[in-house]
Amino acid sequence: MTDLLTAARAEALFSSDLATGSEPTRTEITEAIRRAIRSNGGSLGCAGALACAYGERPETAVPRMRWALRQVRAAHPRTAGWRAGYTVRTPHP
């Protein structure tokens, strides 16, 4: 299970310009998330970009989302473990 903040960050990182498989620093992740949120018109736009990618290219979307989740969880470990009753299911690796 993933909390909503981690999921939103991962959606934004998914829709960012960082390359899948890269190992960005926490600062690079934060900046990429900010750019993605701005360029997609907010977190809902990032979620839309994610949904579009899953519909058009599921074979590349799944590995990219796994990568994005790993990066966000590594950059924000306290948030990644937070549970306040609001969670979303994520695919198992």
C-alpha positions as CSV (number, residue, x, y, z in Angstrom):
1,M,0.0,0.0,0.0
2,T,1.1,3.5,-0.7
3,D,0.0,6.7,1.0
4,L,-1.6,9.4,-1.2
5,L,1.3,11.9,-0.9
6,T,3.8,9.2,-2.1
7,A,1.4,8.2,-4.9
8,A,1.0,11.8,-6.0
9,R,4.8,12.4,-5.9
10,A,5.4,9.2,-7.9
11,E,2.7,10.2,-10.5
12,A,4.5,13.5,-10.9
13,L,7.9,11.9,-11.2
14,F,6.5,9.4,-13.7
15,S,5.4,12.3,-15.9
16,S,8.7,14.2,-15.4
17,D,11.6,14.5,-17.8
18,L,13.9,12.3,-15.8
19,A,15.0,9.0,-17.5
20,T,13.7,5.7,-16.2
21,G,16.5,3.8,-14.5
22,S,18.4,7.0,-13.5
23,E,19.4,7.4,-9.9
24,P,18.7,11.1,-9.2
25,T,19.5,12.9,-6.0
26,R,16.7,14.0,-3.6
27,T,17.1,17.5,-4.9
28,E,16.8,16.4,-8.6
29,I,13.7,14.4,-7.7
30,T,12.1,17.3,-5.9
31,E,12.8,19.7,-8.8
32,A,11.6,17.2,-11.4
33,I,8.3,16.8,-9.4
34,R,7.9,20.5,-9.3
35,R,8.5,20.9,-13.0
36,A,6.1,18.1,-13.8
37,I,3.3,19.5,-11.6
38,R,3.8,23.0,-13.3
39,S,3.9,21.6,-16.8
40,N,0.9,19.3,-16.3
41,G,-1.3,21.9,-14.7
42,G,-1.2,20.3,-11.2
43,S,-1.2,16.9,-9.7
44,L,-4.4,15.9,-11.5
45,G,-2.6,16.6,-14.8
46,C,0.2,14.3,-13.7
47,A,-2.3,11.6,-12.9
48,G,-3.8,12.1,-16.4
49,A,-0.4,11.8,-18.0
50,L,0.1,8.5,-16.1
51,A,-3.3,7.2,-17.2
52,C,-2.6,8.1,-20.8
53,A,0.8,6.3,-20.7
54,Y,-0.7,3.2,-19.2
55,G,-3.4,3.2,-22.0
56,E,-1.0,3.8,-24.8
57,R,2.3,2.1,-23.7
58,P,1.6,-0.3,-20.7
59,E,4.8,-2.2,-21.5
60,T,6.9,0.9,-20.6
61,A,4.5,2.5,-18.1
62,V,4.7,-0.3,-15.5
63,P,8.5,-0.3,-15.2
64,R,8.5,3.5,-15.2
65,M,6.0,3.7,-12.3
66,R,8.0,1.1,-10.3
67,W,11.1,3.2,-10.8
68,A,9.2,6.4,-9.8
69,L,7.9,4.8,-6.7
70,R,11.3,3.5,-5.7
71,Q,12.8,6.9,-6.2
72,V,10.1,8.7,-4.2
73,R,10.3,6.2,-1.4
74,A,14.1,6.6,-1.2
75,A,13.9,10.4,-1.3
76,H,11.1,10.7,1.2
77,P,11.3,7.6,3.6
78,R,9.3,9.1,6.4
79,T,6.4,9.9,4.1
80,A,6.7,6.5,2.4
81,G,5.9,4.7,5.6
82,W,3.1,7.0,6.7
83,R,-0.3,5.5,7.1
84,A,-3.3,7.7,8.0
85,G,-6.1,5.7,6.6
86,Y,-5.8,7.0,3.1
87,T,-3.9,4.6,0.9
88,V,-3.8,3.4,-2.6
89,R,-2.9,0.0,-3.9
90,T,0.3,-0.2,-6.0
91,P,1.4,-3.1,-8.3
92,H,3.7,-5.6,-6.7
93,P,7.2,-5.6,-8.2
